[in-house]
Amino acid sequence: MNDNLHMNNQSFGASRRNLILGAGAAAAVAGAGVALWRYEPEVVNESARHPFWSQQFDTPSGDMLKMADFKGKPLLLNFWATWCPPCIDELPMIDAFWREHAANGHQVLAVAIDQPSAVRRFLERQPLGFPIAMAGLAGTDMSKTLGNAVGGLPFTVFFKADASIWRQKMGQLSSDDLSQWRSVVA
C-alpha cells in the first residue's frame, strides 16, 4: 500500500509539474502575442499627418515657405547651422545632388537653426539653389519630433513621395546616403 501511495504522489507531482509548465508556456505565448500586436508597424501613414507638414517659415529673402507645399514628392529635409562645420561641409554636396535630381522630382529643403543674419551672410558667400527655411532655435524642437533625439546637427530626414519617413540620419551625409535614397524613391 505504501508503494501505491508513493506512485500516486509521483503521478500527482508529475501532473502538477506539467500543469505549471503548461501554464508558464501559455503565459509566454500570450505575452509574445501581446508584444507583437503592440509593436506591430502601423498601416496608417502617421508621417503624412505629422505637425511638420503644417509649419511655415520665412526664407532668407523674407518670403513665406509652407511645408505642405513639399508634400507629394520625395523630400530631403536637412537641419543645419552656420556654426556647424559638418553642416557646412555637406551643403555643396546636397546642392549638387539637388541640381542633378530636381528635374526628377527630388526636393531638398534646408532648415536653418541659426540667426537669420548669420544665414544671410553665409548664403552671400555660398549660394544654394534649393529652398532654405529660417526656423531659428524652434527648428531644434521640430527636428526632435522627427526623430532627432539629442537635437544635434546636422540632422537629415528622407521622406518618400507619400510623406512617409524612409530614414533619418544624425551626422554628416555621404554620397552613398543620397544614392540609396534616390534609388528607394525613384
N, CA, C and O of each residue as an XYZ file, in Angstrom:
744
protein
N       0.829     -1.176      0.000
C       0.000      0.000      0.000
C       0.872      1.237      0.000
O       0.550      2.249     -0.622
N       1.957      1.138      0.694
C       2.895      2.244      0.735
C       3.416      2.547     -0.666
O       3.660      3.702     -1.015
N       3.585      1.487     -1.468
C       4.053      1.687     -2.839
C       3.016      2.413     -3.688
O       3.369      3.257     -4.512
N       1.738      2.092     -3.493
C       0.674      2.770     -4.225
C       0.623      4.252     -3.885
O       0.451      5.100     -4.761
N       0.776      4.547     -2.606
C       0.760      5.942     -2.165
C       1.940      6.691     -2.770
O       1.811      7.831     -3.215
N       3.081      6.030     -2.778
C       4.267      6.647     -3.370
C       4.059      6.883     -4.874
O       4.456      7.931     -5.383
N       3.454      5.948     -5.582
C       3.188      6.076     -7.011
C       2.188      7.204     -7.258
O       2.356      7.984     -8.196
N       1.162      7.294     -6.436
C       0.168      8.351     -6.589
C       0.799      9.723     -6.354
O       0.471     10.681     -7.054
N       1.696      9.824     -5.383
C       2.379     11.085     -5.111
C       3.271     11.470     -6.295
O       3.327     12.640     -6.676
N       3.965     10.493     -6.875
C       4.805     10.775     -8.026
C       3.955     11.209     -9.213
O       4.301     12.153     -9.923
N       2.841     10.515     -9.422
C       1.948     10.842    -10.527
C       1.354     12.231    -10.334
O       1.258     13.023    -11.271
N       0.952     12.510     -9.074
C       0.409     13.829     -8.760
C       1.482     14.905     -8.956
O       1.184     15.978     -9.480
N       2.710     14.636     -8.548
C       3.808     15.598     -8.710
C       4.102     15.868    -10.182
O       4.329     17.012    -10.576
N       4.098     14.817    -10.989
C       4.347     14.980    -12.418
C       3.213     15.772    -13.066
O       3.456     16.640    -13.905
N       1.982     15.472    -12.678
C       0.838     16.210    -13.229
C       0.905     17.673    -12.823
O       0.642     18.564    -13.631
N       1.254     17.913    -11.585
C       1.355     19.296    -11.101
C       2.466     20.042    -11.840
O       2.294     21.192    -12.242
N       3.594     19.380    -12.010
C       4.706     19.996    -12.739
C       4.295     20.291    -14.181
O       4.586     21.374    -14.687
N       3.629     19.361    -14.847
C       3.166     19.575    -16.220
C       2.159     20.710    -16.299
O       2.173     21.496    -17.247
N       1.288     20.797    -15.306
C       0.305     21.875    -15.261
C       1.006     23.232    -15.122
O       0.646     24.193    -15.804
N       1.997     23.306    -14.246
C       2.746     24.556    -14.045
C       3.523     24.918    -15.308
O       3.527     26.075    -15.730
N       4.182     23.923    -15.913
C       4.915     24.178    -17.154
C       3.972     24.622    -18.269
O       4.293     25.536    -19.029
N       2.823     23.983    -18.364
C       1.836     24.345    -19.382
C       1.321     25.764    -19.183
O       1.183     26.523    -20.142
N       1.038     26.118    -17.929
C       0.563     27.474    -17.636
C       1.649     28.500    -17.959
O       1.360     29.573    -18.489
N       2.891     28.165    -17.639
C       4.005     29.073    -17.945
C       4.173     29.258    -19.444
O       4.395     30.373    -19.916
N       4.068     28.163    -20.192
C       4.187     28.243    -21.647
C       3.047     29.065    -22.243
O       3.262     29.869    -23.149
N       1.832     28.859    -21.729
C       0.679     29.628    -22.219
C       0.874     31.117    -21.934
O       0.560     31.958    -22.777
N       1.386     31.442    -20.758
C       1.637     32.846    -20.416
C       2.703     33.443    -21.325
O       2.584     34.594    -21.745
N       3.738     32.678    -21.631
C       4.798     33.168    -22.513
C       4.258     33.421    -23.926
O       4.582     34.437    -24.540
N       3.442     32.507    -24.438
C       2.850     32.677    -25.767
C       1.931     33.894    -25.776
O       1.965     34.690    -26.714
N       1.114     34.043    -24.740
C       0.214     35.200    -24.662
C       1.020     36.495    -24.586
O       0.671     37.478    -25.240
N       2.084     36.506    -23.803
C       2.929     37.696    -23.690
C       3.589     38.050    -25.010
O       3.658     39.223    -25.375
N       4.073     37.054    -25.723
C       4.688     37.302    -27.026
C       3.656     37.845    -28.014
O       3.952     38.744    -28.801
N       2.439     37.288    -27.965
C       1.382     37.778    -28.851
C       1.033     39.229    -28.583
O       0.856     40.010    -29.517
N       0.934     39.593    -27.318
C       0.642     40.983    -26.951
C       1.785     41.892    -27.403
O       1.545     42.981    -27.923
N       3.010     41.452    -27.206
C       4.167     42.266    -27.614
C       4.169     42.474    -29.125
O       4.403     43.586    -29.596
N       3.910     41.420    -29.882
C       3.876     41.555    -31.344
C       2.745     42.482    -31.779
O       2.927     43.310    -32.671
N       1.587     42.346    -31.155
C       0.455     43.199    -31.500
C       0.757     44.650    -31.158
O       0.449     45.552    -31.937
N       1.349     44.873    -30.011
C       1.615     46.232    -29.542
C       2.673     46.936    -30.391
O       2.562     48.136    -30.639
N       3.690     46.211    -30.836
C       4.797     46.818    -31.565
C       4.722     46.600    -33.071
O       5.681     46.882    -33.790
N       3.594     46.103    -33.545
C       3.432     45.907    -34.983
C       3.404     47.274    -35.668
O       2.747     48.194    -35.181
N       4.117     47.418    -36.803
C       4.104     48.698    -37.508
C       2.684     49.072    -37.919
O       1.898     48.222    -38.336
N       2.376     50.339    -37.795
C       1.046     50.815    -38.134
C       0.894     50.873    -39.646
O       1.822     51.254    -40.360
N      -0.265     50.497    -40.119
C      -0.556     50.557    -41.536
C      -0.794     52.005    -41.950
O      -0.419     52.407    -43.052
N      -1.410     52.783    -41.078
C      -1.715     54.172    -41.373
C      -0.412     54.965    -41.424
O       0.458     54.790    -40.571
N      -0.279     55.822    -42.405
C       0.920     56.629    -42.579
C       0.851     57.843    -41.661
O       0.323     58.886    -42.049
N       1.377     57.715    -40.455
C       1.345     58.801    -39.486
C       2.230     59.968    -39.913
O       1.973     61.104    -39.514
N       3.266     59.716    -40.715
C       4.162     60.787    -41.153
C       3.414     61.847    -41.947
O       3.731     63.033    -41.866
N       2.420     61.416    -42.713
C       1.674     62.356    -43.545
C       0.870     63.336    -42.696
O       0.521     64.420    -43.164
N       0.573     62.961    -41.442
C      -0.183     63.856    -40.558
C       0.720     64.534    -39.526
O       0.225     65.190    -38.610
N       2.009     64.386    -39.663
C       2.958     64.962    -38.712
C       2.807     66.486    -38.689
O       2.582     67.093    -39.736
N       2.927     67.113    -37.514
C       2.806     68.578    -37.431
C       3.794     69.335    -38.310
O       3.567     70.504    -38.625
N       4.876     68.694    -38.706
C       5.839     69.338    -39.595
C       5.156     69.892    -40.838
O       5.464     70.999    -41.278
N       4.223     69.117    -41.406
C       3.597     69.494    -42.668
C       2.695     70.721    -42.552
O       2.330     71.308    -43.571
N       2.332     71.117    -41.348
C       1.501     72.321    -41.178
C       2.337     73.558    -40.844
O       1.784     74.649    -40.699
N       3.640     73.411    -40.720
C       4.520     74.532    -40.383
C       4.756     75.433    -41.587
O       4.605     75.019    -42.737
N       5.131     76.676    -41.294
C       5.601     77.594    -42.325
C       6.692     78.463    -41.731
O       6.662     78.803    -40.548
N       7.661     78.819    -42.575
C       8.826     79.569    -42.120
C       9.165     80.652    -43.134
O       8.822     80.566    -44.314
N       9.841     81.659    -42.637
C      10.389     82.681    -43.522
C      11.578     82.101    -44.262
O      12.241     81.179    -43.785
N      11.836     82.658    -45.439
C      13.043     82.340    -46.192
C      14.042     83.480    -45.942
O      13.657     84.507    -45.382
N      15.287     83.329    -46.333
C      16.252     84.415    -46.172
C      15.825     85.704    -46.881
O      16.209     86.796    -46.463
N      15.038     85.584    -47.941
C      14.579     86.776    -48.670
C      13.307     87.378    -48.076
O      12.846     88.424    -48.532
N      12.739     86.727    -47.062
C      11.546     87.257    -46.406
C      10.244     86.661    -46.903
O       9.181     87.011    -46.390
N      10.292     85.772    -47.884
C       9.080     85.101    -48.360
C       8.661     84.037    -47.343
O       9.438     83.657    -46.467
N       7.422     83.565    -47.475
C       6.914     82.515    -46.597
C       7.033     81.174    -47.310
O       6.683     81.048    -48.483
N       7.530     80.176    -46.590
C       7.726     78.840    -47.131
C       6.827     77.892    -46.343
O       7.008     77.721    -45.138
N       5.856     77.273    -47.023
C       4.918     76.351    -46.383
C       5.407     74.922    -46.585
O       5.679     74.497    -47.708
N       5.513     74.199    -45.495
C       5.993     72.819    -45.579
C       5.012     71.946    -46.355
O       5.434     70.991    -47.007
N       3.720     72.245    -46.304
C       2.714     71.467    -47.030
C       2.974     71.487    -48.538
O       2.575     70.565    -49.249
N       3.635     72.527    -49.021
C       3.938     72.617    -50.449
C       4.945     71.561    -50.901
O       5.111     71.339    -52.100
N       5.617     70.908    -49.950
C       6.621     69.898    -50.286
C       6.050     68.483    -50.292
O       6.759     67.533    -50.622
N       4.780     68.334    -49.932
C       4.151     67.016    -49.948
C       3.953     66.548    -51.381
O       3.765     67.356    -52.291
N       3.997     65.245    -51.570
C       3.694     64.666    -52.870
C       4.910     64.311    -53.709
O       4.775     63.663    -54.747
N       6.095     64.725    -53.276
C       7.337     64.375    -53.965
C       8.369     64.007    -52.903
O       8.252     64.437    -51.755
N       9.368     63.224    -53.267
C      10.425     62.897    -52.308
C      11.089     64.179    -51.790
O      11.321     65.122    -52.547
N      11.389     64.194    -50.489
C      11.978     65.384    -49.859
C      13.135     64.995    -48.954
O      13.004     64.127    -48.091
N      14.264     65.646    -49.164
C      15.403     65.548    -48.254
C      15.324     66.801    -47.393
O      15.480     67.913    -47.897
N      15.086     66.628    -46.111
C      14.966     67.731    -45.159
C      16.216     67.747    -44.292
O      16.464     66.811    -43.532
N      17.000     68.814    -44.409
C      18.286     68.887    -43.724
C      18.278     70.028    -42.707
O      18.022     71.180    -43.061
N      18.559     69.704    -41.446
C      18.682     70.698    -40.384
C      20.155     71.052    -40.245
O      21.000     70.164    -40.143
N      20.469     72.354    -40.241
C      21.859     72.796    -40.244
C      21.987     74.145    -39.553
O      20.993     74.777    -39.194
N      23.237     74.573    -39.376
C      23.534     75.900    -38.816
C      24.887     76.357    -39.372
O      25.724     75.538    -39.752
N      25.079     77.660    -39.412
C      26.332     78.215    -39.948
C      27.516     77.924    -39.039
O      28.655     77.932    -39.505
N      27.283     77.671    -37.766
C      28.353     77.419    -36.806
C      28.698     75.927    -36.703
O      29.496     75.533    -35.852
N      28.100     75.100    -37.567
C      28.278     73.643    -37.532
C      29.158     73.209    -38.704
O      28.667     73.134    -39.830
N      30.469     72.913    -38.473
C      31.365     72.538    -39.581
C      30.878     71.373    -40.447
O      30.957     71.478    -41.671
N      30.377     70.260    -39.878
C      29.911     69.186    -40.764
C      28.708     69.615    -41.615
O      28.528     69.143    -42.738
N      27.893     70.513    -41.063
C      26.745     71.035    -41.826
C      27.241     71.782    -43.059
O      26.755     71.570    -44.170
N      28.209     72.652    -42.844
C      28.758     73.471    -43.927
C      29.455     72.586    -44.958
O      29.369     72.842    -46.159
N      30.143     71.551    -44.491
C      30.854     70.642    -45.399
C      29.904     69.887    -46.325
O      30.238     69.644    -47.485
N      28.717     69.512    -45.825
C      27.818     68.700    -46.639
C      26.929     69.522    -47.578
O      26.373     68.966    -48.526
N      26.782     70.820    -47.343
C      25.876     71.627    -48.157
C      26.223     71.648    -49.650
O      25.306     71.539    -50.464
N      27.490     71.780    -50.057
C      27.777     71.742    -51.502
C      27.375     70.413    -52.157
O      26.888     70.404    -53.288
N      27.575     69.306    -51.462
C      27.188     68.000    -51.997
C      25.659     67.911    -52.126
O      25.148     67.406    -53.126
N      24.939     68.400    -51.119
C      23.478     68.397    -51.166
C      22.994     69.284    -52.317
O      22.062     68.924    -53.035
N      23.631     70.440    -52.487
C      23.257     71.354    -53.563
C      23.495     70.702    -54.929
O      22.656     70.826    -55.821
N      24.613     70.018    -55.103
C      24.907     69.330    -56.365
C      23.880     68.225    -56.616
O      23.419     68.048    -57.744
N      23.524     67.484    -55.565
C      22.503     66.445    -55.687
C      21.182     67.062    -56.141
O      20.534     66.548    -57.053
N      20.785     68.163    -55.505
C      19.532     68.824    -55.850
C      19.543     69.287    -57.309
O      18.574     69.080    -58.039
N      20.628     69.905    -57.721
C      20.718     70.398    -59.105
C      20.613     69.251    -60.109
O      20.013     69.405    -61.174
N      21.191     68.117    -59.771
C      21.178     66.969    -60.675
C      19.823     66.268    -60.711
O      19.438     65.741    -61.755
N      19.090     66.249    -59.594
C      17.890     65.422    -59.496
C      16.585     66.197    -59.327
O      15.526     65.574    -59.247
N      16.615     67.504    -59.272
C      15.382     68.279    -59.099
C      14.405     68.032    -60.251
O      13.195     67.973    -60.032
N      14.914     67.889    -61.457
C      14.047     67.650    -62.614
C      13.303     66.322    -62.502
O      12.255     66.142    -63.122
N      13.843     65.391    -61.709
C      13.203     64.087    -61.493
C      12.244     64.107    -60.309
O      11.715     63.063    -59.928
N      12.015     65.275    -59.725
C      11.061     65.394    -58.620
C      11.660     65.306    -57.231
O      10.921     65.364    -56.249
N      12.965     65.168    -57.112
C      13.597     65.111    -55.799
C      13.710     66.536    -55.243
O      14.289     67.419    -55.877
N      13.154     66.737    -54.067
C      13.183     68.047    -53.435
C      14.206     68.066    -52.297
O      14.485     67.043    -51.672
N      14.747     69.235    -52.049
C      15.654     69.452    -50.922
C      15.197     70.715    -50.213
O      14.881     71.723    -50.845
N      15.169     70.641    -48.900
C      14.851     71.795    -48.067
C      15.814     71.791    -46.889
O      15.946     70.791    -46.184
N      16.481     72.915    -46.686
C      17.394     73.044    -45.548
C      16.737     73.956    -44.508
O      16.288     75.057    -44.828
N      16.689     73.486    -43.276
C      16.102     74.245    -42.176
C      17.247     74.791    -41.328
O      17.966     74.037    -40.673
N      17.401     76.114    -41.353
C      18.491     76.763    -40.619
C      18.093     76.969    -39.166
O      17.089     77.612    -38.859
N      18.896     76.412    -38.291
C      18.719     76.598    -36.849
C      19.789     77.596    -36.436
O      20.827     77.231    -35.882
N      19.511     78.863    -36.719
C      20.540     79.890    -36.609
C      19.878     81.262    -36.636
O      18.676     81.382    -36.870
N      20.673     82.281    -36.394
C      20.208     83.659    -36.517
C      20.020     83.994    -37.999
O      20.880     83.653    -38.812
N      18.924     84.649    -38.368
C      18.699     84.991    -39.778
C      19.859     85.780    -40.396
O      20.217     85.545    -41.550
N      20.440     86.702    -39.647
C      21.549     87.496    -40.203
C      22.753     86.615    -40.527
O      23.419     86.839    -41.538
N      23.044     85.624    -39.693
C      24.167     84.714    -39.944
C      23.899     83.865    -41.187
O      24.810     83.610    -41.976
N      22.658     83.432    -41.359
C      22.301     82.624    -42.525
C      22.423     83.457    -43.796
O      22.959     82.988    -44.801
N      21.930     84.684    -43.753
C      22.016     85.552    -44.935
C      23.480     85.818    -45.320
O      23.820     85.783    -46.503
N      24.342     86.083    -44.336
C      25.774     86.309    -44.615
C      26.397     85.067    -45.232
O      27.164     85.164    -46.190
N      26.072     83.907    -44.688
C      26.602     82.657    -45.218
C      26.172     82.462    -46.670
O      26.992     82.110    -47.518
N      24.882     82.690    -46.962
C      24.368     82.470    -48.312
C      24.919     83.480    -49.320
O      24.936     83.201    -50.519
N      25.362     84.631    -48.860
C      26.042     85.577    -49.757
C      27.384     85.005    -50.206
O      27.779     85.186    -51.358
N      28.084     84.317    -49.308
C      29.380     83.713    -49.631
C      29.230     82.388    -50.376
O      30.031     82.069    -51.255
N      28.204     81.625    -50.021
C      27.996     80.302    -50.615
C      26.516     80.135    -50.962
O      25.758     79.567    -50.175
N      26.101     80.622    -52.125
C      24.696     80.496    -52.524
C      24.296     79.023    -52.703
O      25.097     78.190    -53.125
N      23.053     78.735    -52.373
C      22.496     77.398    -52.542
C      21.249     77.506    -53.417
O      20.497     78.474    -53.306
N      21.027     76.535    -54.272
C      19.901     76.596    -55.191
C      18.580     76.150    -54.595
O      17.524     76.573    -55.065
N      18.611     75.320    -53.589
C      17.386     74.783    -53.010
C      16.860     75.721    -51.914
O      17.604     76.570    -51.421
N      15.595     75.577    -51.532
C      14.989     76.466    -50.534
C      15.612     76.311    -49.136
O      16.032     75.230    -48.725
N      15.647     77.440    -48.438
C      16.129     77.496    -47.051
C      14.990     78.038    -46.189
O      14.401     79.073    -46.500
N      14.692     77.331    -45.108
C      13.698     77.787    -44.133
C      14.434     78.325    -42.915
O      15.386     77.706    -42.439
N      14.000     79.470    -42.411
C      14.619     80.094    -41.238
C      13.802     79.713    -40.001
O      12.781     80.335    -39.706
N      14.258     78.689    -39.285
C      13.496     78.188    -38.138
C      14.033     78.684    -36.806
O      13.322     78.636    -35.803
N      15.275     79.160    -36.773
C      15.853     79.556    -35.501
C      15.905     78.375    -34.545
O      15.943     77.223    -34.977
N      15.906     78.657    -33.260
C      16.002     77.579    -32.264
C      14.775     76.678    -32.243
O      14.860     75.538    -31.784
N      13.638     77.164    -32.728
C      12.439     76.321    -32.804
C      12.675     75.133    -33.730
O      12.004     74.109    -33.608
N      13.617     75.263    -34.646
C      13.944     74.164    -35.538
C      14.487     72.954    -34.801
O      14.295     71.821    -35.244
N      15.159     73.177    -33.687
C      15.670     72.055    -32.883
C      14.512     71.212    -32.367
O      14.549     69.984    -32.436
N      13.480     71.881    -31.850
C      12.310     71.144    -31.359
C      11.621     70.387    -32.490
O      11.189     69.250    -32.308
N      11.520     71.021    -33.660
C      10.905     70.355    -34.797
C      11.723     69.129    -35.197
O      11.155     68.081    -35.506
N      13.052     69.249    -35.195
C      13.880     68.095    -35.565
C      13.703     66.956    -34.568
O      13.753     65.786    -34.948
N      13.499     67.287    -33.302
C      13.280     66.246    -32.290
C      11.991     65.483    -32.559
O      11.934     64.272    -32.347
N      10.950     66.181    -33.027
C       9.692     65.487    -33.325
C       9.829     64.571    -34.535
O       8.988     63.701    -34.760
N      10.884     64.768    -35.310
C      11.128     63.943    -36.500
C      12.184     62.862    -36.249
O      12.623     62.198    -37.188
N      12.591     62.684    -34.992
C      13.494     61.597    -34.657
C      14.876     61.982    -34.185
O      15.698     61.104    -33.922
N      15.158     63.268    -34.068
C      16.474     63.731    -33.618
C      16.474     63.782    -32.087
O      16.288     64.848    -31.501
N      16.679     62.651    -31.454
C      16.544     62.530    -30.004
C      17.451     63.482    -29.231
O      17.057     63.983    -28.178
N      18.650     63.740    -29.731
C      19.604     64.573    -28.993
C      19.610     66.031    -29.444
O      20.243     66.873    -28.807
N      18.913     66.334    -30.534
C      18.890     67.709    -31.026
C      20.184     68.145    -31.681
O      20.457     69.342    -31.772
N      20.992     67.191    -32.143
C      22.286     67.503    -32.750
C      22.176     67.891    -34.218
O      21.129     67.739    -34.847
N      23.279     68.391    -34.738
C      23.368     68.806    -36.143
C      24.628     68.225    -36.771
O      25.606     67.971    -36.069
N      24.617     68.013    -38.063
C      23.473     68.065    -38.960
C      22.559     66.870    -38.737
O      22.980     65.818    -38.257
N      21.306     67.063    -39.097
C      20.303     66.009    -38.989
C      19.475     66.051    -40.256
O      19.010     67.114    -40.667
N      19.289     64.894    -40.877
C      18.567     64.821    -42.141
C      17.458     63.790    -42.058
O      17.634     62.702    -41.509
N      16.308     64.158    -42.616
C      15.168     63.249    -42.722
C      14.881     63.065    -44.209
O      14.748     64.033    -44.959
N      14.789     61.805    -44.617
C      14.473     61.467    -46.002
C      13.007     61.042    -46.062
O      12.625     60.034    -45.468
N      12.194     61.809    -46.775
C      10.785     61.482    -46.949
C      10.567     60.873    -48.334
O      11.216     61.259    -49.306
N       9.643     59.918    -48.404
C       9.195     59.403    -49.695
C       8.070     60.313    -50.198
O       7.627     61.207    -49.478
N       7.619     60.091    -51.409
C       6.582     60.938    -52.004
C       5.273     60.895    -51.223
O       4.508     61.859    -51.256
N       5.003     59.801    -50.526
C       3.756     59.697    -49.757
C       3.870     60.353    -48.376
O       2.986     60.186    -47.536
N       4.950     61.095    -48.143
C       5.222     61.815    -46.890
C       5.652     60.896    -45.758
O       5.770     61.343    -44.617
N       5.886     59.629    -46.045
C       6.402     58.731    -45.011
C       7.914     58.919    -44.912
O       8.583     59.270    -45.883
N       8.423     58.677    -43.725
C       9.865     58.808    -43.491
C      10.542     57.507    -43.891
O      10.215     56.436    -43.380
N      11.496     57.618    -44.817
C      12.282     56.452    -45.210
C      13.427     56.245    -44.224
O      13.729     55.114    -43.843
N      14.060     57.342    -43.814
C      15.236     57.231    -42.953
C      15.553     58.583    -42.332
O      15.263     59.628    -42.914
N      16.148     58.553    -41.151
C      16.709     59.751    -40.522
C      18.194     59.494    -40.326
O      18.618     58.364    -40.088
N      18.971     60.556    -40.429
C      20.409     60.404    -40.216
C      20.942     61.539    -39.362
O      20.761     62.714    -39.681
N      21.596     61.174    -38.282
C      22.311     62.132    -37.451
C      23.750     62.145    -37.945
O      24.380     61.095    -38.067
N      24.263     63.328    -38.225
C      25.636     63.442    -38.691
C      25.702     63.778    -40.171
O      24.687     63.861    -40.863
N      26.912     63.965    -40.625
C      27.159     64.403    -41.991
C      26.740     63.346    -43.006
O      27.004     62.156    -42.834
N      26.086     63.803    -44.062
C      25.661     62.911    -45.139
C      26.850     62.487    -45.989
O      27.875     63.165    -46.051
N      26.677     61.354    -46.633
C      27.660     60.882    -47.610
C      26.966     60.781    -48.966
O      25.738     60.803    -49.042
N      27.738     60.672    -50.011
C      27.142     60.493    -51.335
C      26.389     59.164    -51.392
O      25.416     59.041    -52.135
N      26.827     58.167    -50.617
C      26.132     56.885    -50.557
C      24.730     57.052    -49.958
O      23.784     56.415    -50.422
N      24.586     57.901    -48.930
C      23.263     58.174    -48.344
C      22.319     58.707    -49.416
O      21.170     58.278    -49.514
N      22.814     59.645    -50.215
C      21.993     60.256    -51.254
C      21.648     59.253    -52.349
O      20.520     59.247    -52.843
N      22.592     58.412    -52.732
C      22.345     57.400    -53.757
C      21.311     56.380    -53.299
O      20.430     55.998    -54.069
N      21.415     55.940    -52.053
C      20.455     54.976    -51.525
C      19.048     55.555    -51.529
O      18.099     54.885    -51.935
N      18.908     56.812    -51.072
C      17.596     57.448    -51.027
C      17.042     57.599    -52.437
O      15.868     57.316    -52.679
N      17.872     58.039    -53.356
C      17.445     58.236    -54.750
C      16.916     56.924    -55.328
O      15.905     56.913    -56.030
N      17.604     55.821    -55.031
C      17.168     54.533    -55.584
C      15.876     54.051    -54.931
O      15.088     53.368    -55.585
N      15.636     54.378    -53.681
C      14.422     53.961    -52.995
C      13.206     54.728    -53.500
O      12.131     54.148    -53.653
N      13.360     56.015    -53.759
C      12.219     56.835    -54.123
C      12.077     57.016    -55.635
O      11.140     57.667    -56.099
N      12.997     56.446    -56.395
C      12.942     56.611    -57.868
C      11.774     55.856    -58.460
O      11.575     55.882    -59.675
